[in-house]
Amino acid sequence: MTSLLSPTASLSADEARRIALRAQGFLGAPDRRGGVRGMLRHLGAVQLDTISVLARSHELIAYARLGAVGRAAVEDAYWTGSHAFEYWSHAACILPIEEWPHFAFRRRAYRDRPQWHHDLPDGTYDAVIKQLRAEGPLTATELGGAKNGGEWWDWSASKVAVERALMYGEVVCTERRGWKRVYDLAERAVPDAVRHDDLDDTECLRRLVRLAGQSLGVGTRADIADYHRLKGEQVEAVIAESGLVPVEVEGWSKPAWADPEALASTPRGRHRTTLLSPFDSLVWDRPRTERIFGFTHRLEAYVPKPKRIHGYFAMPLLAGGRLLGRVDPAREGKTLVARQVSLESRKAAAPMARALVEAAEWVGCTDVRLERVGTPDLRTALTAELARLT
């Protein structure tokens, strides 16, 4: 890497890839002292999703970086106490509580929003707030019912009201019960020191752009905007004052910016071998994933089954700092079933076998069974590696 004293630092494609891996917690020894909470602060956002295969995505993200951390410890880190909150960032995410003030710009935008998909009957919003104030933390069902009886988006008036209150910042999710949100008033759940909207939009955006740059290590404007789903023009307006520095990356057609600390030392250390959730922040931005890793990946859970190429919840395999394949996993009792496996080459068989065995142990499975594997020779190689490990 060139010195930061130069007008614009230059990075090779390989240096950019390694910087990104280190920034995301996949290169070098993981910092286990901070546990899952430390990981959350480091990433800045952990995406939530309803799909649960081996585990839910927010559990898989911690596992991928820290190894076989207890699943109860993951839940505790995200929802116990007042150190994190759920809000809209890259998507629905868990965020460090200290970033509450920096999402004031988004809460203001929601409050000023003229149109909503769901209509809200007069008095419903105030009634929900009054009920929470009187009764304490409640689920949408306890507030009067989550749905009207139709499809999943056919929300009841009370569900619409409490979700809108969450967007406004008047209500927060304090825990999950069977994946149902439990809501409480922000004034009770969010520490007074951070529960304010004092920062103007520019200050909020400058902070989130800097955080995105730190979490990515290096990225284009589009990469940085995507991390917390900012608009390109919002990033452009503040990036010069964000503390990030411009860099040129070999093979990247667009200008890029980097965290200066990421450029201060050469990324070194042990690479993690693991399976990644499709919602992991290392790969959630598909164009960036293709640019950095030369790996095309799509979530096919919502694709009709006959049209799927790699499976319902195909998880990329990360090994040696590369994406070397993918597997669509499932659980049948004590067996982890690899329903469909594709590998870039025979060399990927050993790390895939290791990743499958480690994941099986983490979720309490004692066996691994292969179903579909890309080609007969890859199946033979993967079968042999699994036999060696079990």
Backbone hydrogen bonds, N-H to C=O, Kabsch-Sander energy under -0.5 kcal/mol:
donor,donor_aa,acceptor,acceptor_aa,energy
2,T,10,S,-1.1
6,S,3,S,-1.5
9,A,246,P,-1.0
11,L,248,E,-3.1
16,A,12,S,-2.3
17,R,13,A,-2.1
18,R,14,D,-2.2
19,I,15,E,-2.5
20,A,16,A,-2.4
21,L,17,R,-2.2
22,R,18,R,-2.4
23,A,19,I,-2.5
24,Q,20,A,-1.6
25,G,22,R,-1.5
26,F,21,L,-3.0
27,L,21,L,-0.6
28,G,270,R,-2.2
32,R,30,P,-1.4
38,G,34,G,-2.3
39,M,35,G,-2.0
40,L,36,V,-2.5
41,R,37,R,-2.3
42,H,38,G,-2.1
43,L,39,M,-2.6
44,G,40,L,-2.8
46,V,94,I,-2.0
48,L,92,A,-3.1
53,V,55,A,-1.4
57,S,51,I,-0.7
59,E,56,R,-1.1
60,L,56,R,-2.0
61,I,57,S,-2.2
62,A,58,H,-1.0
63,Y,59,E,-2.4
64,A,60,L,-2.6
65,R,61,I,-0.9
65,R,62,A,-0.6
66,L,62,A,-2.9
67,G,63,Y,-2.3
69,V,67,G,-3.1
74,V,70,G,-1.5
75,E,71,R,-1.9
76,D,72,A,-2.5
77,A,73,A,-2.1
78,Y,74,V,-1.6
79,W,75,E,-2.5
80,T,76,D,-1.8
85,F,95,L,-2.3
87,Y,93,C,-2.3
89,S,87,Y,-0.7
89,S,91,A,-3.2
93,C,87,Y,-2.8
93,C,91,A,-0.6
94,I,46,V,-2.7
95,L,85,F,-2.7
97,I,83,H,-2.0
99,E,96,P,-2.2
100,W,97,I,-2.0
102,H,99,E,-1.0
103,F,99,E,-0.5
103,F,100,W,-1.6
104,A,101,P,-1.2
107,R,103,F,-2.1
108,R,104,A,-2.7
109,A,105,F,-1.7
110,Y,106,R,-2.3
111,R,107,R,-2.3
112,D,108,R,-1.9
113,R,110,Y,-1.1
124,T,121,P,-1.8
127,A,123,G,-1.9
128,V,124,T,-2.2
129,I,125,Y,-2.1
130,K,126,D,-2.3
131,Q,127,A,-2.2
132,L,128,V,-2.4
133,R,129,I,-2.3
134,A,130,K,-1.8
135,E,131,Q,-2.9
136,G,132,L,-2.1
138,L,183,Y,-2.0
140,A,181,R,-0.5
143,L,139,T,-1.3
144,G,141,T,-1.3
145,G,140,A,-1.7
148,N,154,D,-2.7
154,D,151,E,-2.2
155,W,153,W,-2.2
156,S,146,A,-1.7
159,K,145,G,-0.5
160,V,156,S,-2.4
161,A,157,A,-2.4
162,V,158,S,-2.5
163,E,159,K,-2.2
164,R,160,V,-2.0
165,A,161,A,-2.2
166,L,162,V,-1.7
167,M,163,E,-2.0
168,Y,164,R,-2.2
169,G,165,A,-0.9
169,G,166,L,-0.5
170,E,165,A,-2.0
171,V,165,A,-1.5
172,V,184,D,-2.7
174,T,172,V,-0.6
174,T,182,V,-2.7
175,E,182,V,-0.8
177,R,180,K,-2.5
178,G,176,R,-0.6
180,K,177,R,-2.0
182,V,175,E,-2.1
183,Y,138,L,-3.2
183,Y,181,R,-0.5
184,D,172,V,-2.2
186,A,170,E,-2.3
188,R,185,L,-1.4
189,A,185,L,-1.5
190,V,186,A,-2.8
194,V,191,P,-1.3
195,R,191,P,-1.5
196,H,194,V,-2.2
204,C,200,D,-2.2
205,L,201,D,-2.9
206,R,202,T,-2.5
207,R,203,E,-2.0
208,L,204,C,-2.3
209,V,205,L,-2.5
210,R,206,R,-2.0
211,L,207,R,-2.7
212,A,208,L,-2.5
213,G,209,V,-2.3
214,Q,210,R,-2.3
215,S,211,L,-2.5
216,L,212,A,-2.1
217,G,213,G,-2.2
218,V,216,L,-1.3
219,G,257,W,-2.5
221,R,255,P,-0.7
224,I,220,T,-2.5
225,A,221,R,-2.6
226,D,222,A,-2.2
227,Y,223,D,-1.2
228,H,224,I,-0.7
230,L,225,A,-3.1
234,Q,231,K,-0.5
235,V,231,K,-2.0
236,E,232,G,-2.5
237,A,233,E,-1.7
238,V,234,Q,-0.8
238,V,235,V,-1.0
239,I,235,V,-2.0
241,E,238,V,-1.3
242,S,239,I,-1.2
245,V,258,A,-2.6
247,V,256,A,-2.6
248,E,9,A,-2.8
250,E,11,L,-2.6
252,W,249,V,-2.2
253,S,251,G,-0.5
256,A,247,V,-1.4
257,W,219,G,-2.8
258,A,245,V,-2.6
259,D,213,G,-0.5
259,D,217,G,-2.1
262,A,259,D,-1.1
263,L,259,D,-1.0
263,L,260,P,-0.6
264,A,260,P,-0.7
264,A,261,E,-0.6
272,R,26,F,-1.7
274,T,272,R,-0.6
274,T,318,L,-2.2
276,L,316,P,-2.6
280,D,277,S,-2.0
283,V,280,D,-1.6
284,W,280,D,-1.5
286,R,284,W,-1.0
289,T,285,D,-2.3
290,E,286,R,-2.2
291,R,287,P,-2.1
292,I,288,R,-2.8
293,F,289,T,-2.4
294,G,290,E,-1.4
295,F,289,T,-0.8
297,H,295,F,-0.6
303,V,300,E,-1.5
307,K,304,P,-2.1
308,R,304,P,-0.6
308,R,305,K,-1.4
314,A,311,G,-0.8
315,M,327,V,-3.5
317,L,325,G,-2.6
318,L,274,T,-2.9
318,L,316,P,-0.6
319,A,317,L,-0.5
319,A,322,R,-2.6
322,R,319,A,-1.8
324,L,317,L,-2.1
324,L,322,R,-0.7
325,G,317,L,-0.6
326,R,342,S,-2.5
327,V,315,M,-1.7
328,D,340,Q,-2.5
330,A,337,V,-1.5
332,E,335,T,-2.8
335,T,332,E,-1.9
336,L,367,D,-3.0
337,V,330,A,-2.9
337,V,335,T,-0.7
338,A,336,L,-0.6
338,A,369,R,-3.2
339,R,328,D,-1.8
339,R,337,V,-1.3
340,Q,328,D,-0.8
341,V,372,R,-2.2
342,S,326,R,-2.5
344,E,324,L,-3.0
348,A,345,S,-1.4
349,A,346,R,-1.8
352,M,348,A,-2.1
353,A,349,A,-2.6
354,R,350,A,-2.3
355,A,351,P,-2.6
356,L,352,M,-2.5
357,V,353,A,-2.4
358,E,354,R,-2.5
359,A,355,A,-2.3
360,A,356,L,-2.4
361,E,357,V,-2.2
362,W,358,E,-2.0
363,V,359,A,-1.9
364,G,361,E,-1.1
365,C,360,A,-3.3
366,T,334,K,-2.6
367,D,334,K,-1.7
369,R,336,L,-2.6
371,E,338,A,-2.4
372,R,339,R,-1.9
374,G,341,V,-1.9
379,R,375,T,-2.4
380,T,376,P,-2.4
381,A,377,D,-2.1
382,L,378,L,-2.7
383,T,379,R,-2.8
384,A,380,T,-2.1
385,E,381,A,-2.0
386,L,382,L,-2.3
387,A,383,T,-2.2
388,R,384,A,-1.7
389,L,385,E,-1.3
390,T,386,L,-1.4
